[in-house]
Every structure is written in structure tokens, then in C-alpha cells.
Amino acid sequence: MSQNNSNSNNLLIPQAAAALDRMKFEVAQELGIAIPQDGYYGNVTTKETGYIGGFITRRLVQIAEQSLAGQR
């Protein structure tokens, strides 16, 4: 059986990468989690990265909801 190595985490809008990185650091700071500036996450627990990802998702959903509400 062949495996498909396509990564579903590709950004649809590559210019959004910088904004998502800023959001990641903002959320981590709000949660009191220190993200290393060098990009090495070996000292950050899985639980902490999960919190960050969850809060980013919540914030993105809120932004989308506000955007959709404004279009009506």
C-alpha cells in the first residue's frame, strides 16, 4: 500500500504565516507559556502546545464569526 505524504497543514494564503506566528506568541503570553524564540519546542510540553493551538482555534473561529456577522 502506498502512502500519500501530502501535508494538510499547508496554508491557503502563505502571507498569513506571519500573522499566525504573532497570534501564537500572543496566545502563549496570555497563557503564561514561554515559547522559545529559536523555534525549538523540545522544552515545551505537549499539553502547553495543545492549549496554545486550542486558543488559536477559538480566536480564529471568533474572528470568522464576527466577519460573517458583519456581512449580513
N, C-alpha and C positions, 0 to 999 in steps of 0.2 A: 504494500500500500504506500503510495507516495504522499508526502506531507506538503501542504501548502504553507510556505513561510511568509505569507503576506501579513503585515502588521496592521491591525485595525486601529492602531493609535495614531495614525497619520493625521496631521491637522489639515482640514479642508482649506483653511486660509493660513498659509505659512506665516504671514505677518502677525498673526495672533500669538505667536510663541512668546514674544517679549511681554505682552500683556498678561499671559497666563503665568509666566515666571514671576512677575510683580505680584500677582494675586497670590501665588503660592507663598511668597515671603510675607505678605501682609497677613494672611490667614495664620501662618505659623507663628508670627509675632503675637497676634491676638490670642492664640492658644498657649503662648509661653514656651514654644518649641523652637530651639535654636537650629537653624538649617545652616550647614557649613557653606561658606562662600566658594570653596573649591569644588563643590559638586559631589564630594564623596559622602555617601549616605550610610557608610558602614557603622557609624555610631548612633544612628537614628533608628529607634525601634520600629518594627512593623506596625505596631499599634499607633504610634505617633504619625507615621506616614498615612495610615488609614484615616485618622482624624483629619489630617490636612486635606486629603482627597475628598472626604465626605463633605467638609465645609465648603470646599471649592465648588463641588457639585451643587450644593444648596444655593450658594451665591449665584451661580450661573443660571439655575432654574428661576431664582427671583428676578434676575435681570431680564430673562426671556419673558416671564410673566408680565413684568412691568412694560416691556416693549410691546407685547401683544395687547395689553390693556390700553395702551396709548394709541393703537391703530384703530380702535373701534369708534 
